[in-house]
């Protein structure tokens, strides 16, 4: 009886700690997604060309940003393990190395966006007016890339220190900057006159309407505001005072940069693979007509919003596993990991319940077209099948990142997403198998179900081995940690 009581108390404490970390992460993710939604809505009201330019441009800069974000996420388990092991003196130099790495990634991304996009647009056969406007939009976004990379590095540090709320409040600040400056710069003086009428000062009424270019400027501005806000927070917060984080900037050090890339680069590649999977599927589905495209985007958009909770739980699980492992509790880390997996299954069940109850009414908000509604709802029923495998794979990956076991995640992601998910989706959706006729958009969604399920199975096998101590990944490159 005592044992049962103790287990219950341990389970309750662990889940409370996990939820305290996950909810602010979820809020931050939603706030950052809100910036993209705002861009699309406001650009769409400016003109179809502006909307197309931003949509095409986002398909280039978002994968670059997510690759950099994933790479810099390698700092989180490193900091969590150092904090758990009470080696806090090693945290400051690692943060500085992450900032050097962020600067490099941000500058490279900025140069690519500013000077290398037109050949890509020609390859994609983007119409010249859209390509030209999108290139100008990306040239503005490029100015913000070093800023958003530095923000992500500082966020990874704060998360690793068990402080996930700063990213939430600062992401909301970024959204608060993005919305009004989007309006001001996209619509200019005419837009302000619509809001304020004759009360608008004459000087403001002459502001030019910059359309997509103005959206790019607002995006870059929001990126730098978020970066500077988190920088100031880490300087002035009493939480980080004992680290003397900004007393002296450490120079680039090959060993620490190597550790960051060893842990983080596979995360960046895995995220990039996931993003490109959905991008390529959208391109294949485009050949099925506007009804299929619209239904696919609606179903994917709605389920992606619900995915934020299991995603955030997985990010929190990285922190909890890393911290527990760093304190020398290998059995405790295994308990934290598998407890998190049980929690993610409960979240998946909740998501399925929400989808079952709300699919019809929510889809109707997206489109009045009955054909689109019917197809989108049927795709959401398929999404209900993969809620469990999707939640499992993202949380299993999160637990493995806590062990700093990231290269295997990259390999499993490549096989599961591209070979099984995309390859299987193409066979089922476009090519057909034997006497079976192609299933169209349904085939690609069945491919997603298969790919996510394979990823969950393989990652589950890997976590079982790691948590039982059958591998030595948790102490890999420990000499760098010890300095």
Beta strands, then each sheet from edge to edge (+ up, - down):
end
